[in-house]
């Protein structure tokens, strides 16, 4: 159960934070189909930042001495850089959708095509190969919370709760959960959130009350880009073995499905992310999951093809969307360019 819970969180948290990114954009009235591309770009920036900073003397000393706090500082800075560059990359969509009033679906698709090409181009220049790796093979272990971090001996027996949530887990996972909660409160319990949502429902009415619709839509899309960029780096850190290769295994599109399934509401999105994360965990680790605790992996023994397990998250996505998309209520003005002169 410890393994299952930890792996589910690893897959669910990037989906959750990127789905919230889609909510911020669409609640402001902009359809952000570029989540996949922004994740790819954020993953590249985060991995490149860690790779570059690993050569600094302060981090080499921290690695040698096991200074966990300094290493976590490197992780936080990488998440911040990925968020900043994701926000900047999303400005391309903002400018095209708000200023040029271009078709938002086409704009998002264009960014999804641009991002992997751009990332692979830079990876080829930097590493002369198709994969950019952090400088050290054990980079992932630097950013984990372990027994020693909590002051326990290496051979200490921890209870289920401590062993599941505070041993060999990523700090980035909990940072994303905290950010998710804070931004959800901001979106639904603050004046800024109310103004942002009004621009996605009835921008003409919002404008008549003195709300600058263009600025609010820029804000929503920029926050969306920052969250997607951060989610991309968290994906590369926790799921992709600290690498960037111009691909995030469709997590951006899965996040869109989670957002629709969650009906653009953060609490529903959190539940949907855990559901999809569970199936993603099963797809990736079915041969290691011991359901009965008897050392036998039941899922590996029943003889189902490995390809079925790999398709499972995407099949579940199609089934869920088929049954829930009709009852989903999207923001009324999403995807519609705002014309200040129209009433």
Secondary structure as UniProt FT lines:
FT   HELIX           2..27
FT   TURN            28..29
FT   TURN            33..34
FT   HELIX           35..53
FT   TURN            54..55
FT   HELIX           57..65
FT   HELIX           68..94
FT   HELIX           95..99
FT   HELIX           104..127
FT   STRAND          132..133
FT   TURN            137..138
FT   HELIX           139..142
FT   STRAND          144..145
FT   TURN            147..151
FT   TURN            154..155
FT   HELIX           160..165
FT   STRAND          169..170
FT   HELIX           171..189
FT   HELIX           191..201
FT   HELIX           203..208
FT   TURN            209..210
FT   HELIX           213..238
FT   STRAND          243..244
FT   TURN            249..250
FT   HELIX           251..261
FT   TURN            262..264
FT   HELIX           266..285
FT   HELIX           286..288
FT   HELIX           298..301
FT   HELIX           306..324
FT   TURN            325..327
FT   TURN            332..335
FT   TURN            340..341
//
